[in-house]
Amino acid sequence: MQHTDRSHERWIWTELIGFDNEQPDMGVGEYIEAAGFVPDGVCLMLTSVDFVLSHPGPGEFALPQDFCARDGHDRNPQRSRQEWTSGQLRELIAQLHARGSQAFLTVFTRFYGNRYHPEWLGEHPETFQVFRGLGPAHSVNCLSRLSGGSYFEDYFIAKLVETLGDYGFDGWHGADGWGPLSGAIYRTSIGDDMVGQFAERTGLALPELVTRPCDADVEALEARIQWLWRNARHEWIEFWCGRWEQFWTKALDALHADGKQAFINSAWGRAPWESLYRYGVDERRIEAAGVDGMVVETVAAGLSMDPRPYAADVTRHADFLSGLMLMRGAMPDTRLIFLHNTHDVVEQWDAIRHKSTLLEREIHSLTGVYQRRGDGSLRRCADGFLVCLGDGLDDFHWHWLGERWGLAYANEPVRTLGATLVWSNSLLDAQTEEFTRTRGWFAHRLAFHLMTEGAPVQCIADVADLGAVEGTLLALNHHLLTEEERARLLAYEGGPLVLIGRDAPGLPEPQMRIDDRSGPGSLCCLVYGARVAAPEVPEWDAPALPEDLMAMDEPMGYWDHFDCAPVSPGFIRACARVIAEVSDAPRIIEQTDDVLVMATEEADGSVRVALKNKSRFYAAPRVDMRREVASVEVLTEFPSLTVAPQGSEFTVRIPPEGVTVVEVRMAGG
């Protein structure tokens, strides 16, 4: 058996097809032996919400094929779909418990049209989501009301508690569709029921254009959401935040009263502000409701192979990595488990087989971002991972993963090298108004573009905890902070301070300033506490925004980016260069466009450096540690060569789209 380190949690998400009901122990022993560890929890994907809605109670009965395998699919690389019974599922959960693993239930919100068995949703079409451009669709809106006027959530939560208890599950994994729904709040659900709830809760006087019944009238639905998004955008967002808070408060109260737990997935992989604006989910309220944990959908590996337009782009890695950091800022007290984007048979992507170097890069990155807490301690942003999915992996794949987990979690750093990103809830509270008014870049967008261009950022700290921070401090959209918070920034004495945002009143003269000059309200970069030459920002023809910003289209899919006010790519590159220069992170001297760096100092004074390659070809950067180097040891499997440093520099090869991790010892250390 591998992996006895308990410094992090290890979870697996799998369908029943991952186990074998022809064995006395349902294949649990064989599964755990292959995995090499006992998972803290296994999320069993029973797929259909009807598993809960039509649960008949205790007893022995056959499970339909959409429970036995997602969408009733035939096979995975190891076995064909088996026919399971309720008793065998109970035995599977008992066998997991006997080995020290928890079992959680996952169901999605899809209605299968009674294809495999008569479904509860087939008799309750009033609960369907109503999509812009489509009308009612075969997916349940868990915030809807039944035809009699009661909330669907009240029926569902009671059945959920009953189902978990009857099978012996330890809790519920509220995945896709359970906060938020299957799309953005300007896409779904915009039906008559939700607009009725909105009118009742807000008391707004809505025009007949909005309130008239039109669930099946696509043109009328379009007119409805156009009016709401133009005239009541903030109220519509707040309504959804309140409804999700109500749903999860009810669910958690009921589950906790029965001794059960619940995890929620993050809002389609988006960072906190986009969760709020796109999906009407305020993670701070979910934390306050008492959620037991969140699975943060860090899906860069899967999207890197996605053929949909705009799904894969060069920023995706930093997009989800910085999103994990910001999620930790928004939810400082919640267990965060990152989605370990490994492979999925039904969705037909496979990072471990088709992009293993990129998956290795993801492992070392997602485990390598930290939070500096007020007591001075350094905490990984993620408390562990959830392998997605954990069926169809053989001994070789599990061993491959285990080797990389072992290395990724082997270090216990005392500090990160680079800039510490400042978090404040003010960024959430003020960003919606500014974005609606100007389409200005939000903090997350700034962060992942800066990181993509080489800004060394892998630590986050709350603005209230700056007394525990040392080294370069980076504040994005500082103009949205309160006056008191800006005063805290300007009083920072732990190292250089970099502010990127719009001009704000009362700022002293900086040591360096870069202006974007991309149009009205352009961004600027200010540096305090360090003298550095200002890089030149090349001239560029900034695209003009439409005059009517309220009429701009919003992204429909989570993989689509917002159309924002223009910011010069040259400005972002210049800012990234300045952040790297004024920080203590190793510098990339050659192949700066291809290679990113993450570095931490260990308790023994050594420095662990993860060098990440963005390109599809091998990279061999020259790395400057800024101090004389005594030795460089390669920790990853590749390359199997001795690295000879020269002064403060060394060169090492990195796999395509992969990572090379080295341990550097300094001369005299």
Steps between C-alpha positions, in 0.01 A plus 500: 500500500616856423433845639475488877543879528184648653593867455238523225170338411463255212157451349380303198197562280387188316205322349390158623673356195826562686415213737409136441183357652603146401753501782393440861628842610359673190857541372593755767814317611628468144419864429683633805795271436532639147461859617768452763318689774178507697311807381361739758179485303349351185233697317280241330350640182151352482433760229123543495318726745226237489719288725384739772162622373358149445681323783251235622656453843683200647481172318660298227440611143684531170660830411433626146795529264527881524579450872750224422696712249474864399245543222481119499827469305622153414857472629824657612853376423474231769152349490152514356216658694363265764145481626495608864240456771425726794640234733828482310531879519449486877766230520739712291457790743548265797821364346632856449420577863674181615821625338474850647353690206190718495236468227325802350213507253520694172202547270459745213186692409420348160165348408545200269150507356398172668748321273617250761210505749204720593646817658350734758589795279289356220193596703636839609597701193434817700842444662695508173757769435386757243781604267541816299473409133358157579219501754445212747778242490549157654686609813352576840510849649545416866386850602164466324157460650269205444161551339338511843719792605746322732874515440661211315792532743283400795399174333852432372680567827265271695552224243876562500526452876289184473706359211837568663381334820353193332822424312745607770660787308704745706390801302405670176725639229299786345663501157390645165159665512467531880642849533496641238264356241610384155592846376528868581210694654454691175454163325312275745267483675294794376158335506173624642551342842840658566382840381200461730731421793715798405201737497376370836837529671600840365166675479613661176234631263583295192352571157261263328783424256671318789209357696283357219503117478746396230685181598465354149533830307867543411459855370312609812764334721769698318313825554455408868867441576608798293282725715612342828870511414478863391266638765530276806840331464615555857166394645493187280849401617409562864179298462692194383760540775218502754330197349820294501564608858150383593538166318835416654406620848197269494700209361789536744275543801311183410809296416695609806203421723517143365878476545577542130739734315480688171751631249416740217679541167625846416291690246608340171867560576476877526670716764292672771392817319403317181308249715304794633446688172451209260326250724354683798704298750672684785752255643523702822135421572553133422784496752285680757224244447741238635601304191746224588721560197523617141634318197673772298460418130857544381443357153787639294624152404166394353442831322848487345368226269150641446419572134232760577588854386686694769498203741875455494727803507838583644353664811303197621769368731537829687124563478410202719816518712437861599131415542594245766700767683213748486259232619718456806485876552121500484459183710787510751345251742358238261661173390590547135558188289629561149352302213781275377414510129625148410261341247132440424373212288157650422624854429776346285809677623802337656780713639691215662528309173508783245661795685693351787768771505232768533327303775829477688536877467151544643579278800808701596322830442171440680684362804745791488281804571469624857323729742693709751283514810483765767702290746785481249443138400507387139213280385444334165198652330363150441458255787512210256376370167214307341608267219257554214425234402643201682360215290687345207845563652735201528791437737741690276286816497446496875871447559582785260265731688630383837860577411407855402280557803782380720739757357244781490416464869850416624605857569404717797592853394547790735435759232427543133732696274322758291213737566219447751159585356272709722141385549208705628126443493479858377602367159185289491273767635616779266593314182147442369415868494825596330486218248141583407593865455840467327565131409831551682725204571419324825773384737491136392542590133795723585654225713486221243625719215791623714584145607483379141755766409738384773405692813608275790185488716418193709391636836195695618434692820203695629546875522437470874800266539777709341692508828582132443625551141856553385631571153336655197132582533267516198160671516273481194218749448614683810262782408208275602631455853379714787703803609602312814622203295702723265654663806606154622663433166692827502616434857645159402868474595573136422633565148411662169135581427355471147158651431320433171166664436349837427626822655368552851498820707763559764771271367855627559753533218630152411859400426383372162186537290379334179190626320301290257339786304240268342214744536282660767562355845814315394703306752833598649767313694659669803803372690591606853803395704719400206674679216466330166510629145157530339472267201374657182139429406471483120234703326197303388163563344256435781168356380204719584220380723143544378331815623224301671688285750180365651417333170825305477471122477617299797679163472270201495746220584737495796787460253415832330669820620327835545534779249671770703636850465828497305824445688822499304678161486822701517385656827429158652842372389669809644320458833593132517863588434496761778344259750767242420776758529401644839425158652748244630388226259751335266515675164466331164780640282434307180170371356310750711195468273476125560600435861330587829652457844362404843749497788486439874762519773517194724577488871858382431569800276476314170275631225258280309446632149223376270571605141189483280507484123210664310617391157439176308876448467784434741632805680844551650489835681788672674394566858656767720461436874646846578750342739788262442380142468681206659297215350190419299324165538225392262206358700268405217543186291614710204772592420730231639811715479727685740460878483820703533434855625714794392505775757141596570365329189414156370327344199268200498264345246120500545258264320244644255214659698658339806698575811848438636546536875845558647646550845752783509753547778674832530869550554577565865159368602 
